[in-house]
Amino acid sequence: MAPDVTFLVNNLWILIAGLLVFVMTMAVGFLEVGELGEDLWRSLHKTMLITGIGLVIMVVVGFDTAFAPTVLDGFIGNPAYHGALIGGFDPTLSLSQWWSQTATGNGSELTLGSYFLFEDAFATVTLALVGVIVLRKMRLRAFLLYSIPYFAVIWALPAAWIWNPSGWLAKMGVVDFAGGLVVHGAAGAAGLGILWQIWREEKARGLTESPSVPLKITPTWLTLGVLLLWVGWFGFNPGSVLQFNAEVPVVVLTTFLCAGTSYISTMGTKFLVIGKDPGMAFAANGIIMGLIVITPLAGFVSPGSAVILGIFCGPLFVVGEHAVSEVKWFTDPVGLLPGHLLGGIFGLMMIPVFAQNTYAALSGAPGLPNGLLFGGGGAAVRQAGLEALAVVAVVAVVFVLSFVSVWVIAKILGGITRHPNSPEPQP
């Protein structure tokens, strides 16, 4: 029997959304160059490596460890679910519908290829976010080696726990619409693990604080990076509905409204603090902060709630950025920690406050109760506890796994940090 129109439209939509998310990985490289200077060609090289390695590792093992039916009581996806190369040369697997889409009955019934492309794009952009803190400090070969355990296990575990319907946190009722914790919070925790190893090596060289990496704004590159990220988020959040239905335009609206409001809020808050134009770096981070905060709940809330959340973003980022700048054992000029770690966790914890079940049901989470602002009561309080449990579990495990990975790599390579005077590769 030929596939029906709805099936084909859903798969086409997810393929387009996945392509938009792939663009975001390269956009992170443009963003780094725009904030840190045109000489940082290593950023662009790094994003190409991430994209290529991610595809290979995910097709070999990472996709199954994240999204296959889980083993060990919902701890990790079965790495042998498909056998080699997610089915290898077997057309019955390559053309089949992905098990979790039919099992959860959300109506999308995506094929294996569509779902793989979409989720692989999420994995690669998450490592690109982690990579913004390696800057000029981490050896490229060390980062390349780090990507192997990252795609195979470090990224896969939070996805298996929350986005896989058989994951232990998912079965408890934890939700994370498009990755406030699975993507942004986990990226921050993984980055902290790398930063800790970098600091250990810097301290061993006799340094008393981590050398700063100064901003060198290039407006053209910065604007291009933010534009591509914003456009890419059109796939990132609306695509996470996993089908093309009436909720998709609502998610587009919540995503864009929160980003725009966050830009105004961030610039306004920083202006009140310093009394002058905050500059393009804060403008860029204001937009990105709004996109991050709305990510875990974009499919669960109204456009009105998105505007309120955007207003919160400005003070949150300004306070977070100041707190991070006071820390002396790492440098984070691009904003992984005040943006992705803090913003992702904040957005996740706003689910039990702002969620509305009508929106959530159309986004594949019919069991999510209304938030506290919409009469959720005790059910919303319980949801808050579940989301907090997820934050503690994911941040702790990802940090430990990330640090252990770079510690082992440091033993193999004799350190992960670059010599301060070693030249940047040229384009």
Secondary structure, DSSP 4 states (H G I P E B T S, - for coil): -PPPHHHHHHHHHHHHHHHHHHHHHHHHHHHHHHHH-TT-HHHHHHHHHHHHHHHHHIIIIIHHHHHSPEETTTTEE-TTSS-GGGGTT-HHHHTSBPHHHHHHT-S---BHHHHHHHHHHHHHHHHHHHGGGTTTTB-HHHHHHHHHHIIIIITHHHHHHHTSTTSHHHHHT---SS-IIIIIIHHHHHHHHHHHHHHHHHHHTT-SSPPP------HHHHHHHHHHHHHHHHHHTGGGG-S-STHHHHHHHHHHHHHHHHHHHHHHHHHHHHSS---HHHHHHHHHHHHHHHGGGTTTS-HHHHHHHHHHHHHHHHHHHHHHHT-SS---TT-IIIIIIHHHHHHHHTHHHH--HHHHHHTT-TTPPPPGGGT-HHHHHHHHHHHHHHHHHHHHHHHHHHHHHHHHHHHHHT-SBPPTTPPPPP-
